């Protein structure tokens, strides 16, 4: 089965079936079926993320229908002081999710919450869990192809940034600036008038999404992000881009 042909925003990476109940891992924010993740974690002293192998501290379970968020702890030993601090941070994120679910405008879903969190917390992707598609890499630059997946990703991230489903005009303006041959730094400068302080992160995420050559939701499960604790000390990967318009 080629999951890229499915509605991949509903696919669990463990069972490869549609997500039944949503579980989101901390600190890497990957999405699975709750039951699949619980079975994966059974009898493991250290619970690694099935996708990126980071040690999981907790996961957030979102109750279908009610949208209620609960935190499930995956640490089985007595926590140290630093672990209690991390637990406090994860509780803060859970509270953020509860508030966002209550305030989410009609037309937006859970995937917009995760993207909103990326922009609010300035979480720069460190890369993707799979090798960069060879088609995406040429002469030291990521080739950004203006295809259906990229247009969908741009629309979704703009909706998350502005918290509205109505981003048609902004999307047109972004696409207008993605002209053939434009580089990364110039694109950031041109998008500042539209996206303000989010422009640099938006282009960074656009770069890694283009490298994945996949759909927005599959990218969410492939992208690796730093924790709040480590993000200030880890270098942000920097690679230039080359835009190629394949209008379709």
C-alpha positions in Angstrom: 0.0 0.0 0.0 1.3 3.4 -1.0 0.3 5.6 2.0 1.2 8.7 0.0 -1.9 8.1 -2.1 -4.1 7.9 1.1 -5.5 10.8 3.1 -2.2 10.7 4.9 -3.2 13.2 7.5 -5.3 10.3 9.0 -2.6 7.5 8.8 -0.8 6.0 11.8 2.9 5.2 11.1 2.7 2.0 13.2 -0.4 0.2 11.8 -0.5 2.2 8.5 -4.3 2.5 9.0 -6.4 5.6 9.6 -5.9 7.2 13.0 -8.5 6.0 15.5 -7.7 8.1 18.5 -4.9 10.7 18.4 -1.8 10.3 20.5 1.0 12.9 20.1 4.5 12.2 21.5 6.6 14.5 23.6 9.2 15.8 23.0 9.1 15.0 19.2 5.4 15.6 18.5 4.8 12.6 16.2 1.3 11.3 15.8 0.0 7.7 16.3 -3.1 5.8 17.2 -3.3 5.8 21.0 -3.7 2.0 21.2 -0.7 1.4 18.8 1.5 3.7 20.9 0.5 2.0 24.2 1.3 -1.4 22.8 4.6 -0.2 21.5 5.5 1.2 25.0 4.5 -2.0 26.9 7.2 -3.5 29.1 9.9 -1.1 27.7 12.1 0.6 30.4 13.1 3.3 27.9 10.3 4.0 25.4 11.8 5.2 22.0 9.7 7.0 19.5 8.9 4.5 16.7 9.9 7.2 14.1 12.9 9.1 15.4 14.0 7.0 18.3 14.0 9.8 20.8 13.2 8.8 24.4 9.6 9.5 25.0 8.6 11.2 28.3 4.9 11.5 27.8 2.3 11.5 25.1 -0.9 13.6 24.7 -4.1 11.7 24.2 -6.9 13.7 22.5 -10.4 12.3 23.2 -12.4 11.9 20.1 -15.6 13.9 20.1 -14.9 16.0 23.2 -11.4 17.1 22.2 -10.3 16.7 25.9 -6.5 16.4 26.2 -4.9 14.1 28.8 -1.2 13.5 29.5 0.1 9.9 29.7 3.4 9.5 31.5 5.8 7.0 30.0 8.6 7.4 32.6 8.5 4.4 35.0 11.3 5.3 37.4 11.4 8.0 40.1 12.0 11.3 38.3 14.9 13.5 39.1 14.6 17.3 39.7 15.4 18.0 36.0 12.7 15.4 35.0 10.2 17.1 37.2 11.0 20.4 35.4 10.5 18.6 32.0 7.2 17.2 33.3 6.1 20.7 34.2 6.9 21.9 30.7 4.9 19.1 29.2 2.0 20.0 31.4 2.2 23.5 30.2 2.0 22.3 26.6 -1.0 20.1 27.4 -2.7 23.2 28.8 -1.9 25.1 25.6 -3.5 22.2 23.6 -6.6 22.4 25.7 -6.9 26.1 25.2 -6.2 25.8 21.5 -8.8 23.1 21.0 -11.4 25.3 22.7 -10.5 28.4 20.6 -9.9 26.7 17.3 -12.0 28.4 14.5 -14.3 26.2 12.4 -12.4 24.7 9.4 -9.2 24.1 11.3 -8.1 20.8 12.9 -5.6 19.2 15.3 -2.9 19.3 12.6 -3.1 23.1 12.7 -2.4 23.1 16.5 0.9 21.3 16.0 2.0 23.7 13.3 0.9 26.7 15.4 3.0 25.3 18.3 6.1 25.1 15.9 5.8 28.8 15.0 4.9 30.0 18.5 7.8 28.1 20.1 10.2 28.9 17.2 11.0 25.2 16.8 13.3 24.9 13.8 13.3 21.4 12.2 16.7 19.7 12.6 16.1 17.5 9.6 13.9 14.5 8.6 14.0 10.9 9.8 14.5 9.5 6.4 17.1 10.3 3.8 16.5 13.3 1.6 14.9 12.3 -1.7 17.7 12.4 -4.3 15.3 14.3 -6.6 15.1 17.1 -4.0 18.9 17.7 -3.8 20.9 19.3 -6.6 24.3 21.1 -6.5 24.2 21.7 -2.7 20.6 23.1 -2.7 17.1 21.8 -2.0 15.0 22.0 -5.1 11.6 23.5 -4.2 9.0 22.2 -6.6 5.7 24.1 -6.8 3.5 21.0 -6.9 0.2 20.1 -5.2 1.8 19.0 -2.0 3.7 22.2 -1.5 0.6 24.3 -2.2 -1.3 22.3 0.4 1.6 22.7 2.9 1.7 26.5 2.3 -2.1 26.8 2.8 -2.0 24.7 6.0 0.9 26.5 7.6 -0.6 29.9 6.8 -3.8 28.8 8.4 -1.9 27.8 11.5 0.1 31.1 11.6 -3.0 33.3 11.2 -5.5 31.0 12.9 -8.0 31.2 10.1 -9.0 28.9 7.2 -9.3 31.9 4.9 -5.8 32.5 3.7 -6.4 32.5 -0.1 -5.0 36.0 -0.7 -1.9 35.5 1.5 -1.3 32.1 -0.2 -1.4 33.8 -3.6 1.1 36.4 -2.4 3.5 33.8 -1.0 3.3 31.8 -4.3 3.9 34.9 -6.3 7.2 35.3 -4.5 8.2 31.8 -5.2 9.5 32.6 -8.7 11.9 30.4 -10.6 15.5 30.5 -9.3 14.9 32.5 -6.1 17.2 31.6 -3.2 16.5 31.2 0.5 17.7 34.5 1.9 16.0 36.6 -0.8 12.8 34.7 -0.2 12.9 35.4 3.6 13.3 39.1 2.8 10.4 39.2 0.4 8.1 37.3 2.8 8.8 39.5 5.9 6.1 42.0 4.8 3.5 39.1 4.7 4.6 36.9 7.7 6.7 39.3 9.9 8.8 37.4 12.4 7.5 34.1 11.1 9.1 34.5 7.6 12.5 32.9 8.5 11.0 29.9 10.2 8.4 29.5 7.4 11.1 29.4 4.7 13.1 27.0 6.9 10.2 24.6 7.2 9.3 25.0 3.5 12.9 23.9 2.8 12.7 20.7 4.8 9.2 20.0 3.6 10.5 20.2 0.0 13.3 17.9 0.9 10.9 15.2 2.1 9.0 15.1 -1.2 5.9 13.9 0.6 2.6 15.3 1.9 2.1 17.7 4.8 1.0 15.1 7.3 3.7 12.6 6.4 6.2 15.4 6.8 4.9 16.1 10.3 5.9 12.5 11.2 9.3 12.7 9.5 10.4 16.1 10.8 12.7 16.1 13.9 12.5 19.1 16.3 14.6 20.1 19.3 13.2 20.2 22.7 12.7 23.6 24.4 15.7 22.8 26.6 18.1 22.0 23.7 16.9 24.3 21.0 19.2 27.3 22.0 22.4 25.2 21.9 21.8 23.1 18.8 22.7 24.6 15.4 20.0 25.2 12.9 20.7 23.3 9.6 21.1 25.8 6.8 20.8 24.8 3.2 20.0 27.0 0.2 17.0 26.4 -2.1 16.3 26.6 -5.8 12.6 27.1 -6.8 11.3 25.2 -9.8 7.7 25.9 -11.0 6.0 22.9 -12.4 2.5 24.5 -12.5 -0.2 22.0 -12.3 
